[in-house]
Amino acid sequence: MAAKKLETTGLLMPKATAVWLVENTALTFEQIGEFTNLHAIEVQALADEEVGRGIVGRSPVEHGELAQDELDKAIADPFHNMKMAKNDLPAVKMRAKGPKYTPVSKRGDKPDAISYLLKHHPELSDAQVCKLIGTTKPTINNVRDRTHPNSSSIKPRHPVDLGLCTYAELEAASNKGLRAQGKDPDEIKAQKEKILANQEKQESADDNSGFDFSNFMSTGKQSDSN
């Protein structure tokens, strides 16, 4: 599905385009994600510089990928999804599907990513993990059984932060895994958000309980009386 959408949009540099739109417009993350074929969470991560640091913004208007009036419509209406400008350039040809390529510099990060997915996404099958970060089932088993040569130094790290996959790819795989188990992804997401909200509420209460307001008030009164 994502590949088909990319072929119709034909953006040459989606992330660079997203960075430019974040820096130069008031568009929502959802609008930018829809136009660039990125997940809204990934757009937010680019905006917060959590991923993609150093990416130089690329104007879709200057490069003929977006008409200015279409951009103006989207800025005025947060629910308007922008359409690419028509051009005579040939559509982007997608590379035939095959094993996921991972740069040599990132291959050493795969065990950490596997460890994270095994811990935080048990709904994913081994086949899904293989496809998601470009690894093999024996490697997954070695990490799971702690028989991996680097077991002593493996620590769970988010695969998106490591650049091994995108938020959209992880979410799609997670939803597919949950459905395979007969679970509703939206319901599970709502439960997680509720748990996180309760945890944040409890942490806030714990922080406030550590401050002795009585001493503060008594000191204030003494100061006033003096």
N, C-alpha and C positions, 0 to 999 in steps of 0.2 A: 504493500500500500504506500509506504513512504517513498519507495523508489519511483512509483508511478507518478506521485505528486511532484517529486523533484524534476521529473522529465517534463511535466507540463509547465512548471514555473520557470525552469531554465536559469535560475540564479547561478552566476559563476562563483560567487563567494558568499554563501548564506550567513556565516557567522560574522564576517566583516560588515555585511549589510545590516545585520541585527545590531551590531555595535554602533554603527552610524545612526540608525533610527533611534536607539536609546539615547545617544548623546545630543541629537539635534531635533528631536520631536517629543511631543507629549503623548505618544501612542501608548496603549496598554501593552503589557507583555503578551497578552493573548493575541492582539492584532499583529504584533511583530512576529510572533511564533507562527501564526497562520500564513503570513506572507513569505517567511523564510524557511518554512517547513521544519522549525525547531519547536521543541516543547517549551511551554511558557516558563517552566521552572528553569530550563536551560538558558532562556533569555534573561531571566532574573539573575542567574549565576554569572552571566556575562556582564550584566549591569553592576553587580557587586564585586566584579573582578575575582570571583572565586575560581573561575576557570577561564582559560583563553587570555591570560594576561599578555599584553604586548600586541594584541590584534589591532590593526589600524582600521578604522572605520572606512567603509566604501559606500559612496552615495549611489543609490539605485536610480535617482533622478538624472544625475550627470552621465550615467552609463546607459541611459535609455531603457532601463528595466522597469521604471515606474513613472507615470505621468504626474506632473506637479498637481493638477487638479484632483487626481485620484488620492494623492497624499493629503491634500487640503480637506477632502471629504472625510477621510479617516480621522484626521485630527479633530474635526468638528463633531464627529459622531463616533463614540467609542465602540459602537456595535457594528460599524462598517468594516468589512473585510476587503482589503485592497486587492486589486487584480493587476497582474503584470501587463506592462505596455506591449502591444503587438510589435513584432519586428520581423525582419526577413532572415534572421540568423537561423541556422538549422538547430533542431532540438538537441539537447544534451544527450549523448548516448551513454547509457549506464554500462558499467563493466559487468560481464557475466558473473553470476553468483559462484562463489567458490569459497575455500577456506579463508577465514578472516585474517587479514594481514595485520601484524602488530610490529611496530618499529623495534629494532634490536634494543634500544635504550629503555623500552618499557616492558620487555619480556620478563625481566626479573621481578616486576611488580605483580605478575599474575597470581602467584601463590597467596599474596596478601588479599587480592581481590576475591579469590576463591574462598578464602577463610571468611571474609565479610559476608559473602552471599550465603554460605552454608549456615552462618550464625543468624543473619537477619532476614533471609529469604528462603526458608525451608520449603516453600511452595514450589520452588524451581526444581525441575528435573536436572539430572546430570547433563542430558542432551541440550537443555536450554542454556545451562551455564557454559557449556562448550561453545555454543553458537554466539553467546553474548560477549564473551571476552576472548574467544579464539584459543581455547585450551583443549586438553584431551581428557577422557574419562580416567585413564590411569593416574594422571596428575591430580585430578580431583580426589580420587580415592587415597592417594598418598597424603594429601593435605588433611583429609578427613580422619585417616588412621594415624596421623602423626608419624608417618614413615618417610616423609619427604626429606631429602638431604638437608634442606634449610629449615627444618621444623623449629629449631630453637630460636630462629630470628624472624619467623613469620608472625605478623600482627595484622588483624583485620583492618583493611582500608577500603573506602568506598571506590568502586571501579570507575565511577564518573569522575571523581577527583583525580584518579590516576590516568584519565584519558583513554580508558579501554572500551568505554561504551557511552551512550548518551542517556539522559534521564528518560527520554521517550522510549528508547529501546528497553531499558530496565522496567519501566512501568508496563509496557506492552507484554513483556515476558512474564512479569509478576501476575498480571491480570489473567493471562492464559493459564498459568499454573494454578491459580486459585479456582478458576472455572473447571479445570480438570479434576479438582478435588470436590466439586459440587458446591463451592462457596461463591458468594456475591462479592466481587471486588469493591464495589461502592460501599457495601455494608462494612467490610473489613477496614476500609479507609476511614470511615466515620468512627469506628470503634478506636482506631489508633489515634485519631485526632482528639477524641474525648479523653483518652488516657493521658496524652501529652498535655492537654489543657489542665487536667487535674494535677498532674505532676508540677506544672508551672505554678499553679495556684498554691499547692502545698509548699513549694520552695519559697514562694513569696511570703507565705505566712510564717515559715521558719525563720526567714531573715528578719522579719519585723519583731518576732518574739525574742530575739537576742538583744534587743535594745531596751534598756531600763528607762522608761519615760518618767517614772516617779522621781528619780534623781534629777532629771532634766527640769521637771516642773518645779521641784523644791528649790533648785538653784536659781531658777528664773524668778521665783517669788522673793527669795532673799535679795537678789540683785535689785528688784523693784523697790523693796522696802528700804534698801540703802540709798 
